[in-house]
C-alpha cells in the first residue's frame, strides 16, 4: 500500500498527535520528518519536499494567534498542504474565513459525512467514524475554498482550496479511532506524488 520516494514534512504546531501524523506517513513509505513551525519556508523548500502537513496545536492556537511561520508556508507553497485541527482553523483564517469557539465542541467519535467527492476521500465511504478533539471550529469558509465534509455539530469538517492542492480537516485522521485515516493519508500522499 505504501508509496516510495515522496517527501512530506510534518510541521509541529504543538499538537498532541504530531508524532502520529509522522508515524502514519512513515508507515506508508513516505520520507518524512517533523520540523518546528519556526523553520523558514526557504529552510523547508531546500529539502525539496512534495507536501506539508500542518499539525494540530495547543488549545485555541488555531483561532487566537499565529502558528509560527505557517502563514509564510501557505503564502508561498506550490506543493500540497494538509492542515489538521488547529492547522485547518489557521488555514481558514489565513485565506479570509473565520474560526471561533464551537457551539458544541466535539471530543471522541463522530460520524463524518462526505458532501463533495474529492481525491482526498477516494475509496472512503460517504459516512464513517472519525476522531475529534476540538473546542473551536471553522465558522466561515474562505470564499476560495469549497466544503468537502461535515458532521452533525460541525459544518466544516473538511475543506479544499479551489485553485491549489490545500486541504483542511477538523478531525484527526492520524488517530486509530478514525476508521479510514490511513486511507486518507495515503490519498494525500498520492496527491503529493503528482
C-alpha positions as CSV (number, residue, x, y, z in Angstrom):
1,X,0.0,0.0,0.0
2,X,3.0,2.3,0.6
3,X,4.3,4.8,-1.9
4,X,8.0,5.5,-2.0
5,X,10.1,8.4,-3.0
6,X,7.6,11.0,-1.7
7,X,8.8,13.5,0.9
8,X,6.3,15.1,3.2
9,X,7.3,17.1,6.2
10,X,5.1,17.5,9.3
11,X,5.1,21.0,10.9
12,X,4.9,20.8,14.6
13,X,2.4,23.3,16.0
14,X,2.4,21.8,19.4
15,X,-0.4,19.3,18.9
16,X,-0.7,16.2,21.0
17,X,-0.7,13.8,18.0
18,X,2.0,15.3,15.8
19,X,4.2,12.2,16.1
20,X,1.2,10.1,15.0
21,X,1.0,12.1,11.8
22,X,4.7,11.5,11.2
23,X,4.4,7.8,12.0
24,X,1.4,7.3,9.7
25,X,3.3,8.8,6.8
26,X,6.4,6.8,7.6
27,X,4.4,3.6,7.7
28,X,3.1,4.5,4.2
29,X,6.7,4.5,2.9
30,X,7.0,8.3,2.8
31,X,10.2,10.1,3.6
32,X,9.1,12.3,6.4
33,X,10.4,14.3,9.4
34,X,8.9,16.7,11.9
35,X,10.0,20.3,11.6
36,X,9.4,23.1,14.1
37,X,6.9,25.8,12.9
38,X,9.7,28.3,13.4
39,X,11.6,26.9,10.3
40,X,11.6,29.4,7.5
41,X,9.9,28.5,4.2
42,X,13.3,28.5,2.5
43,X,14.7,26.0,5.0
44,X,11.9,23.7,4.2
45,X,12.0,24.3,0.5
46,X,15.7,23.4,0.2
47,X,14.7,19.9,1.3
48,X,12.9,19.5,-2.0
49,X,9.7,18.3,-0.3
50,X,6.5,17.2,-2.1
51,X,4.0,18.2,0.6
52,X,3.4,19.6,4.0
53,X,1.2,18.7,7.0
54,X,0.3,21.5,9.4
55,X,-0.3,19.6,12.7
56,X,-2.8,20.4,15.3
57,X,-1.8,22.7,18.2
58,X,-2.4,23.7,21.8
59,X,-6.0,24.8,22.7
60,X,-7.1,28.0,21.0
61,X,-3.9,28.4,18.9
62,X,-5.8,28.0,15.6
63,X,-8.1,30.9,16.4
64,X,-6.1,33.2,18.6
65,X,-2.6,33.5,17.3
66,X,-0.1,32.9,14.6
67,X,1.2,29.4,14.1
68,X,4.9,30.1,13.8
69,X,5.7,30.5,10.1
70,X,2.6,28.7,8.9
71,X,1.3,31.9,7.2
72,X,4.6,32.0,5.1
73,X,4.1,28.4,4.1
74,X,0.5,29.0,3.0
75,X,1.5,32.1,1.1
76,X,4.5,30.5,-0.8
77,X,3.8,26.8,-1.1
78,X,3.3,25.4,-4.6
79,X,3.0,21.9,-3.3
80,X,0.1,20.3,-1.4
81,X,-0.6,21.3,2.2
82,X,-2.8,19.4,4.7
83,X,-4.0,21.3,7.7
84,X,-5.3,19.3,10.7
85,X,-7.4,20.7,13.5
86,X,-5.6,24.0,14.5
87,X,-3.8,23.8,11.2
88,X,-7.2,23.6,9.5
89,X,-8.6,26.5,11.5
90,X,-5.5,28.7,10.9
91,X,-5.7,27.9,7.1
92,X,-9.3,29.1,7.1
93,X,-8.4,32.3,8.8
94,X,-5.4,32.9,6.6
95,X,-7.5,32.8,3.5
96,X,-10.2,35.1,4.8
97,X,-12.5,32.7,6.6
98,X,-13.0,32.6,10.3
99,X,-12.8,30.2,13.3
100,X,-14.4,30.6,16.7
101,X,-15.3,28.6,19.8
102,X,-17.7,25.8,18.8
103,X,-21.3,25.9,20.0
104,X,-20.9,22.1,20.5
105,X,-17.2,21.2,21.0
106,X,-16.5,17.6,19.8
107,X,-14.4,15.1,21.6
108,X,-14.3,11.4,20.7
109,X,-16.0,9.5,17.9
110,X,-18.2,11.5,15.5
111,X,-19.9,10.5,12.2
112,X,-18.4,12.3,9.2
113,X,-20.5,12.9,6.1
114,X,-18.7,13.5,2.8
115,X,-20.6,16.2,0.9
116,X,-18.4,16.5,-2.2
117,X,-16.4,13.9,-3.9
118,X,-12.7,14.6,-4.0
119,X,-9.4,12.7,-4.4
120,X,-8.6,13.2,-0.7
121,X,-11.6,11.0,0.1
122,X,-11.1,8.4,-2.7
123,X,-12.4,4.9,-1.7
124,X,-13.7,6.2,1.6
125,X,-17.5,5.7,2.3
126,X,-19.8,8.7,2.4
127,X,-20.3,8.2,6.1
128,X,-17.6,7.0,8.5
129,X,-16.4,7.4,12.1
130,X,-13.7,10.0,12.8
131,X,-12.0,11.1,16.0
132,X,-12.5,14.7,17.2
133,X,-10.7,16.8,19.8
134,X,-11.6,20.4,19.4
135,X,-13.2,23.3,21.3
136,X,-13.0,25.6,18.2
137,X,-14.1,25.2,14.6
138,X,-14.2,27.0,11.3
139,X,-17.4,29.0,11.3
140,X,-16.9,30.7,7.9
141,X,-15.4,29.0,4.9
142,X,-13.0,31.2,2.9
143,X,-14.5,32.3,-0.5
144,X,-11.7,30.5,-2.3
145,X,-12.5,27.2,-0.5
146,X,-15.2,24.5,-1.0
147,X,-16.8,22.4,1.6
148,X,-16.0,18.7,1.4
149,X,-17.4,17.1,4.6
150,X,-19.5,17.9,7.7
151,X,-20.7,16.3,10.9
152,X,-23.9,16.9,12.9
153,X,-22.3,19.5,15.2
154,X,-19.5,20.9,12.9
155,X,-20.3,22.1,9.4
156,X,-16.7,22.5,8.2
157,X,-15.1,19.1,8.9
158,X,-13.1,19.2,5.6
159,X,-12.4,21.9,3.0
160,X,-10.3,22.3,-0.1
161,X,-8.8,25.4,-1.8
162,X,-10.4,25.8,-5.3
163,X,-7.2,26.6,-7.1
164,X,-4.4,25.0,-5.0
165,X,-4.0,21.5,-3.5
166,X,-4.6,22.8,0.0
167,X,-6.8,20.8,2.3
168,X,-8.1,21.4,5.9
169,X,-9.5,18.7,8.2
170,X,-11.1,19.4,11.6
171,X,-10.9,15.8,12.6
172,X,-7.8,13.7,13.3
173,X,-7.0,11.1,10.6
174,X,-3.8,10.1,12.4
175,X,-5.7,8.6,15.3
176,X,-6.6,4.9,15.1
177,X,-10.2,5.5,16.0
178,X,-10.7,7.3,12.7
179,X,-11.9,4.5,10.5
180,X,-10.3,5.5,7.2
181,X,-7.5,7.7,8.5
182,X,-4.7,5.7,6.9
183,X,-6.6,5.7,3.5
184,X,-7.0,9.5,3.8
185,X,-3.3,9.9,4.4
186,X,-2.5,7.6,1.5
187,X,-4.7,9.7,-0.7
188,X,-2.8,12.8,0.4
189,X,0.4,11.1,-0.4
190,X,-0.9,10.3,-3.9
191,X,-1.9,14.0,-4.4
192,X,1.7,15.0,-3.4
193,X,3.2,12.4,-5.8
194,X,1.6,14.0,-8.9
